[in-house]
Amino acid sequence: MSYDVALSAGAERDLEELYDYIATSDSRENANYVLDRLWDMTERLSVAPERGSYPKELLALGIRDYRQAFFKPYRIIYRVFDSCVVVYLIIDGRRDLQSLLERRLLRS
């Protein structure tokens, strides 16, 4: 079975902000590399999204609706619906994920 993959407005914003940050603090070449790898990871979710692990921050709250994929140190947080995968967050895993997840996923 193949899934459609969609990025939420927040995930699109995450990609733009990550690109801008890396391009400014490092180089456009590295920003392009990271963006390409993250985009590849999101496209791979169309094949077997159930393989992703559950974010530990959400498991601690008893929430098993979301999964994650990694391109270290970045995390892609998504949810699987019938034949669709919706990506909600694309974030640097070194950030305070608990408050970000609460703000973005639990209050929406």
C-alpha positions as CSV (number, residue, x, y, z in Angstrom):
1,M,0.0,0.0,0.0
2,S,1.2,3.5,-0.8
3,Y,0.4,6.5,1.3
4,D,0.0,10.1,0.3
5,V,2.3,12.4,2.3
6,A,1.3,15.9,3.1
7,L,3.2,18.6,5.1
8,S,1.2,20.8,7.5
9,A,1.8,24.5,7.3
10,G,3.9,24.2,10.5
11,A,6.1,21.5,8.9
12,E,6.6,23.7,5.8
13,R,7.6,26.6,8.0
14,D,10.0,24.3,9.9
15,L,11.8,23.4,6.7
16,E,12.1,27.0,5.6
17,E,13.4,28.1,9.0
18,L,15.9,25.2,9.1
19,Y,17.1,26.0,5.6
20,D,17.5,29.7,6.5
21,Y,19.3,29.0,9.7
22,I,21.8,26.6,8.1
23,A,22.4,28.8,5.1
24,T,23.1,31.7,7.3
25,S,25.1,30.0,10.0
26,D,26.9,27.5,7.8
27,S,26.5,27.5,4.0
28,R,23.8,27.2,1.3
29,E,25.4,24.0,0.2
30,N,24.9,22.4,3.6
31,A,21.4,23.8,3.8
32,N,20.5,22.3,0.5
33,Y,22.0,18.9,1.6
34,V,20.0,18.9,4.8
35,L,16.8,20.0,3.1
36,D,17.2,17.2,0.4
37,R,17.8,14.5,3.1
38,L,14.8,15.7,5.1
39,W,12.6,15.8,1.9
40,D,13.8,12.2,1.1
41,M,12.8,11.1,4.6
42,T,9.3,12.5,4.2
43,E,8.9,10.9,0.8
44,R,9.9,7.5,2.3
45,L,7.0,7.7,4.6
46,S,4.7,6.9,1.7
47,V,6.0,3.3,1.8
48,A,6.0,2.1,5.4
49,P,5.1,4.9,7.8
50,E,4.2,2.4,10.6
51,R,7.9,1.6,11.0
52,G,8.5,4.9,12.7
53,S,8.8,4.9,16.5
54,Y,6.6,6.7,18.9
55,P,8.1,10.0,20.3
56,K,9.0,9.3,23.9
57,E,7.7,12.7,25.0
58,L,4.2,11.8,23.8
59,L,4.4,8.2,25.0
60,A,5.0,9.6,28.5
61,L,1.6,11.2,28.2
62,G,0.0,8.0,26.9
63,I,-0.3,9.3,23.3
64,R,0.3,6.8,20.5
65,D,-1.2,8.8,17.6
66,Y,2.1,10.2,16.3
67,R,5.3,8.6,15.0
68,Q,8.7,9.8,14.2
69,A,11.5,9.4,11.6
70,F,15.1,10.6,11.9
71,F,17.8,12.3,9.9
72,K,19.9,13.0,12.9
73,P,19.8,15.3,14.7
74,Y,16.5,16.2,13.0
75,R,13.2,14.5,13.8
76,I,10.1,14.3,11.6
77,I,6.9,13.9,13.6
78,Y,3.9,12.6,11.7
79,R,0.6,10.9,12.0
80,V,-0.8,8.1,9.8
81,F,-4.4,8.2,8.7
82,D,-6.2,5.8,6.4
83,S,-4.1,6.3,3.2
84,C,-2.4,9.5,4.2
85,V,0.6,10.6,6.3
86,V,0.6,14.1,7.6
87,V,3.9,15.6,8.8
88,Y,3.4,18.0,11.6
89,L,6.9,18.8,12.8
90,I,10.4,18.8,11.3
91,I,12.7,19.9,14.1
92,D,16.2,19.7,15.5
93,G,16.1,17.0,18.1
94,R,18.4,19.0,20.4
95,R,15.6,21.5,21.1
96,D,13.1,21.3,24.0
97,L,10.7,18.9,22.4
98,Q,8.3,18.5,25.2
99,S,7.1,22.1,25.1
100,L,7.2,22.3,21.3
101,L,5.2,19.1,20.9
102,E,2.6,20.3,23.5
103,R,2.3,23.7,21.7
104,R,2.1,22.4,18.2
105,L,0.3,19.0,18.5
106,L,-1.7,19.0,21.7
107,R,-3.2,22.4,21.5
108,S,-4.1,22.4,17.9
